Amino acid sequence: MMDWSSKNISILGAGESGICAAKLASYLGADVLLSDTKPNINGLKINNVSIETGGHSNKVLKSDIIIKSPGIPNNIEIIKEAKIKNIRIISEIEFAGLFSKSPIIGITGSNGKTTTVKLLNNIFKNAGYNSILGGNVGVPLSKNV
């Protein structure tokens, strides 16, 4: 298991998944920066998390790991620069998945994901499994873990 207390983690996107990832990273003892392009995020405060608004600064490039929210495009400038610097870039789901002892089923594609996920969740629950929804449907995985 990695020593997260020695890691600098930047999280791009202060939506629900970004906030939950920031809380998990902070809980693990990492030095956390939550960065969003919105000019102001009313009253957002998370213990031991630095928050920047109005754009992604070069502070992000001082990270060991960048956690990118699903809505952040892969071709924005800060991501391009991070790739040049060989900074590891992962999703909130990948980050949270590192701490799950349960099997994870990922559904991808263009159409029908929500319907498929809800159907599978019902099938598993009806079969007696403790199934939860996470990711784009339900609660962010980083909150579940």
C-alpha positions in Angstrom: 0.0 0.0 0.0 1.3 3.4 -1.0 2.2 6.0 1.7 -0.3 8.7 0.7 1.0 11.1 3.4 4.0 11.8 1.2 2.0 12.6 -1.9 0.9 15.8 -3.5 -2.4 15.3 -5.1 -4.3 17.8 -7.3 -7.9 17.2 -8.2 -9.3 18.9 -11.2 -13.0 19.6 -10.9 -14.9 20.6 -7.8 -18.1 18.8 -8.6 -19.4 16.0 -6.4 -16.8 13.4 -7.5 -14.0 15.9 -7.1 -15.1 17.0 -3.6 -15.4 13.3 -2.5 -12.0 12.5 -4.0 -10.5 15.5 -2.1 -12.0 14.3 1.1 -10.6 10.8 0.6 -7.2 12.0 -0.3 -7.2 14.3 2.7 -8.3 11.5 5.0 -5.3 9.5 3.6 -3.0 12.3 4.7 -2.0 13.6 1.3 -1.3 17.2 0.5 -4.4 18.1 -1.6 -5.2 20.9 -4.0 -8.8 21.0 -5.4 -8.8 23.1 -8.6 -11.8 24.3 -10.6 -12.3 26.8 -13.4 -15.4 28.3 -11.9 -14.6 31.7 -10.5 -16.2 31.0 -7.1 -17.5 28.0 -5.3 -19.7 29.4 -2.6 -18.5 28.5 0.9 -16.6 25.3 -0.1 -14.2 24.4 2.6 -12.7 20.9 3.2 -10.4 20.2 6.1 -6.7 20.1 5.0 -7.5 20.8 1.3 -6.3 23.9 -0.6 -8.9 25.2 -3.0 -8.3 27.3 -6.1 -10.9 28.7 -8.3 -11.0 30.6 -11.6 -8.7 28.2 -13.4 -6.0 25.6 -13.0 -2.7 27.2 -11.9 0.8 25.8 -12.2 0.4 24.5 -8.6 -1.3 21.5 -10.2 2.0 20.7 -12.0 3.7 20.2 -8.6 1.6 17.1 -8.0 2.7 13.5 -7.9 -0.8 12.5 -9.0 -3.7 14.4 -10.7 -7.2 13.1 -10.2 -9.4 14.3 -13.1 -13.1 14.5 -12.8 -15.1 12.9 -15.7 -16.2 16.2 -17.2 -12.6 17.6 -17.6 -11.5 17.2 -21.2 -8.2 15.4 -21.9 -7.0 18.1 -24.2 -6.9 21.1 -21.8 -3.6 22.9 -21.4 -2.9 21.8 -17.8 -3.4 18.1 -18.8 -1.1 18.5 -21.8 1.6 20.0 -19.5 1.1 17.3 -16.9 1.6 14.6 -19.5 4.9 16.3 -20.6 6.0 16.3 -17.0 5.0 12.6 -16.7 2.6 13.3 -13.8 0.3 10.4 -13.3 -3.3 11.2 -14.2 -6.1 9.1 -13.0 -9.9 9.3 -12.7 -11.8 9.6 -9.4 -13.1 6.1 -10.0 -9.6 4.7 -10.5 -8.4 6.5 -7.3 -11.3 5.3 -5.2 -11.0 1.8 -6.6 -7.6 1.4 -5.1 -9.3 1.3 -1.7 -12.2 -1.0 -2.5 -12.2 -4.7 -1.4 -15.3 -5.3 -3.4 -15.5 -6.3 -7.1 -16.2 -3.3 -9.4 -18.1 -3.5 -12.7 -17.5 -0.7 -15.1 -19.9 0.1 -17.8 -18.7 2.2 -20.8 -20.1 3.2 -24.1 -22.2 5.9 -25.8 -25.8 4.9 -25.2 -27.6 2.9 -22.6 -25.1 3.0 -19.7 -27.6 4.4 -17.1 -30.2 1.8 -18.0 -27.7 -1.0 -18.0 -26.2 0.0 -14.6 -29.6 0.3 -13.0 -30.7 -3.0 -14.4 -27.6 -4.8 -13.2 -27.9 -3.2 -9.7 -31.4 -4.5 -9.4 -30.4 -8.0 -10.6 -27.6 -8.2 -8.0 -29.8 -6.9 -5.2 -32.6 -9.3 -6.1 -29.9 -12.1 -6.0 -29.0 -11.1 -2.5 -25.8 -9.2 -3.1 -24.9 -6.0 -1.4 -24.8 -3.9 -4.6 -24.3 -0.1 -4.7 -24.3 2.3 -7.5 -21.3 4.6 -7.9 -19.8 6.9 -10.5 -22.0 8.9 -12.8 -25.1 7.1 -11.4 -25.5 7.2 -7.7 -22.8 8.3 -5.2 -19.2 8.9 -6.3 -17.1 5.8 -5.6 -14.7 7.8 -3.4 -17.5 8.6 -1.1 -18.6 4.9 -1.0 -15.1 3.7 0.0 
